[in-house]
Amino acid sequence: MSCPICERATDPQYRPFCSKRCADVDLAKWLTGSYAIPAASEEQADDEDFQGLEKPH
């Protein structure tokens, strides 16, 4: 497996990274919000939750 930051061989001490520097770069990306999981807007999520349900008459 290669380092996800610089693609060098990993070091067991810093696995899955090759060095403390790459581990710190990855941590900084998490802390600054560079990594994010896309989410649907609340309106879109609400519509999807009720799809397939019958509306009351």
N, C-alpha and C positions, 0 to 999 in steps of 0.2 A: 504494500500500500504506500502511496506517496502522500506527501504533505499537501493538504487541501489549499494552502496559501501559496506555496512556491513550487510545489511538485517535486521537491527533493526527497530522498529516502528518509523515512521517519526514524526518530531516535526513541528507543523504549522509554527513556526518562520523560519525554514530552509527548508521547503518543496521543493523538494521531499526527502530531506536528513534528517538524525536524529540529526545532529549537524553541527556546523561551521567547525569542523575538516573534516567531510566527504564531505561537500561542497567544502572545499579547496583542498581536494584530487582530486575531480572530476575536478575542475578548472585546477589543475596542469596537469592532463592527457590531457586536451584540449590544454594547452599551450605548452606542450612538444611534441605534435603530436602523443600521444598514441592512441587517437581516430582518425580514418581516414575513409573516405568513399572510397571504392575501385573504381578505374576508369580504363577504357580501355586505352591502349596506343593510341597515335595519329594515327598511321598507321591503327590499328584495327578499330578505330572510323571512320576514313575516308572511309574504305572499307564498313563498315556497313551503312554509310550515302548513298552510291551509289548503294546498293543492290536493285535489282528490276528495276533500271532505264536502259533504253536502251543506249548502247554506240553509239556515232555518227559514221556514216559510212565514 
